[in-house]
Amino acid sequence: MSHEHKPHAPHDHAHAAAHDHDIEALDGSIFGDDQPCFGCSPSNPFGMKLKPVREGRAVTVRYTAPPEFQGPAGVMHGGLVTTLADELAGWVVIAVRKQFGFTGAITARLLKPVRIGVEVQGRATIVSENARTLKIDVRLHQSGEEMYRGMFSFVVLDEAGTEKVMGMRLPEAWRKFARAKVE
């Protein structure tokens, strides 16, 4: 299957305003009913079972961490906070670019403790991109305060590159999300 990514045209504010009101619920089962993702698989018994939403060119999520995700008492483990943010970054690549990417780098600031049992609102937006790489800004808020700020670099690979990273043949449900091979 061939995919071609066209560079974005200069920003058209009128078109962007109309597109920004475009909302779509996203579903982790697009990668197969038995896909194992810790962040978004609806069937992973230990996972977050996130239900991201595309809002224009951003992806948002609302999530309340259970007691099992504590580090210090009452506080969500920092690695899991970053997992939540990383998952949002990945979903903005899927939702906006219609491609699957891999995390290449993370710069994170845990600004305040994320509380267990209190809803977190997350938002990811692409701040720069080319055919193979993207920079994604992720913010997490809780009770109206910014708790986390992260910048993620994602790499979008072709089918062969994706298979090499995954160490296996690319599952059929994932093929449509691979970047077209660049000769």
N, C-alpha and C positions, 0 to 999 in steps of 0.2 A: 504494500500500500504506500502510495507516495504522498508526502505532506510537504507543503511549501509555506514557509513563514515569510510574510511580506513585512518589511519595516513599516512602522506606524507613520502615518501622514502627520504633518504639523497639527498641533492640537486645535480642534475645532470646538470652541466653547459651546456653541448652540447644540451641536450634535452630542457633545459630552453631557450636557445638562439633561437631554432626553435619555441618554444611555444610563446616567447615574440613577435613574428611577427604576431601572430594570432589575428585578429581584428574582433570584432562582435558588431554591433549596437544592443543596448538593447531597449526594448519597455515596457513601463509601462502598456500597455493593456494586458500583460501576466497574470495579476491578474483579468482580466475581463474588459469589455468595460466601465462599470460604476463604477469602483473602485475609491474611493475618495481621494487618496493620494495628499496632497498639493504639494509635490515635483515632482512627476512623472506622475500623471494622465493626459492623453491627454485631458480629458473632464472636469477637475475641472476649472471652469471659473475664480477662484481667484488664482490658483496655478502657480507654476514655469514652469510646462510642460517640465521638464528636459528630455534630450535625451542622456543618458549615453552611453559610448562605452567601451567594454572590450578590453583591449590591453594586451594580454598575461594574467598575473595574477594581473593586475591592472585595475582599472576603471577610465576613464577620462570623463570630461564634459566641454563644452564651454557654457557659459551663460552670458547674458547681462541683468542686472536688470532694470526693468522699473521704472519710477518716483514714482509709488505707493508704492515701497518698500524702500523709503527713511526713515531714521531717521532724523539726521540733514540734512539740505539742501545739495543736491548733493552727499550724502553718504548713502550707503546701511545700513539699520538697522542691528546692530550687531547680533540680534537674528535670522534674516533671513540669514545672512552670515553663522551662525552656522547651520541653517537648510539646507542650500546648502551642507555644509560639511557632515552633518549627513546623508543626502540622498546619497551622494557618498559612505560613509561607508556602508550603507545598501546595495547598489547595488553591491559592491565588494563581499559581502557575497552571494548574489543571483547569480552573474555571475561566481564566482570561485568555491564556494561550492555547488551551486544548492540548497541552503536552504535559508529560510527566518529567519532573526534575529531581535531581539529587542535591542535598545540602552539601555545599563546598566549604563554607565558612560561616561562622556566627560571631557577632559582636553583641554582647548582651549586658544590660544594666538591670539588675534587680533593685528597683528603687525603694520598695516597701514590701513587707511580708504579705504574701497572698494567703488569705484566711481560708481554712477548710470550712465547707458548708455555706459559703457566701458566694453568690454568683459573680463570675468573671465575665467581662465583655471584651472580646478581642477583635482587632481589625488589622488586616494585612493589605498593603498596597505596593504595587511595583513602582519603584522610583527610577530605574533605568534598566534597559534591556537591549540585547542584540540577538542574533539567531541562536547563539549557544549559551549565553549567560544572562542572569537577571540579578538585580539588587532589589531586595524587598524589605520594606519597613514594617515592623510589627509592633503594635502597642496593646497592652493589656490594662484594663481598668477594673477597679472594684470599688463599689460604694462611691462612685464619682471621682475617684482619685487614680492617677496613673501609677501603676504598680511595677510595670515592666516595659522596657524599650529595647528593641533588638533590630539589628541590621543583618540580613541573611543574604548570602551569595548562593545562588542555585545554578547548576549546570544541567542543560538539557542535552541528552545524548541520543544518538541514533539507535536503532534496534540492536546492532552488534555491540555497541558500547554499553547499552543498558544490560544486555545479557552478560557481558563481562563483569560488570559491577555486581549484578545479582547472583552470578555464579550458576546460572541455569538458563534454560531456554525461556524466552519471554512468554508468559501466559497469554493466550489468545485475547482475553479481555483487555490486556494492556497494550497490545500492538498499535492501536490507533492513536496512542498518546506519545509514541516515540517520534523524535525529530527525524525528518527526512534526511537521508544520507547526503552529505555535501561532498561533491567530487573535487 
